[in-house]
Amino acid sequence: MELPVVIHRARLGAAEFRVVRPGRPLTRAVLVDHDRHLDVYLDREAARALAGLWMLAARSPRSLIHVPLRANRPPGGDVPDDSGSRLDLVLLHHSLQFAPSRWKQVRSRLGPGRPHTVSLPEAERDHGMTDADHEARHHRENRDLFHQHLHAETLFMTGSAKVFRGTAGHFLDVAREGPGHVPVHPNHPHFCTQFHGNDGTLGDAREIHVEYCDRWSS
């Protein structure tokens, strides 16, 4: 897939940070903090973009992938209570060792940036995981896990290239299946997927519910 992005650079003292944002705003996507879990609501275009950004995070260990979402309007229609806090999202490789406490300063120093187009492979769900793969995911020394931090109204998803690649398909599933599911299931127009605690991909991280929505506030 071809993913338009904007590349920014910000300097804090001797350190320079590379921040990548979507080239087009993901206006039909929101990330909501419901304390015990996180909810992502999105349409088809936003789901495909997030799949691409997840893949980009897997191959960009020196970059912060910033997805501005907290100013977006919530979806309309029959969705769960939107009383939680809306958040922005940052994806980053664990080797970057970026301290979220520095994010507010980095964010304030971002200029207009440089447009760029990234060529990425399509994300795929790992439906063929073997028993050995499943056991390895749940081994106590498994380092391919997501960890989350919350700072400056932003959720930081920190992980390895492997865990980003292995979970990007959550969003591609929503993009592929959500639009077709809703019209033919009028009594249950709910299509979702989930980063589940039993999947072996979450370390110090809450579960994430990802739901397709076709009705949005204007």
Secondary structure, DSSP 8 states (H G I E B T S, - for coil): -EEEEEEEEEEETTEEEEEEEESS--TTEEEEE-SSSEEEEE-HHHHHHHHHHHHHHHH-TTEEEEE--TTS--B-SS-----SEE-EEEEEEGGG---GGGHHHHHHT--S-EEEEEE-------TT--HHHHHHHTSTT----BEEEEETTEEEEEE-HHHHHHHTHHHHHHHHHHHHHHHH-TT----EEEE-GGGT-BSS---EEEEE---B--
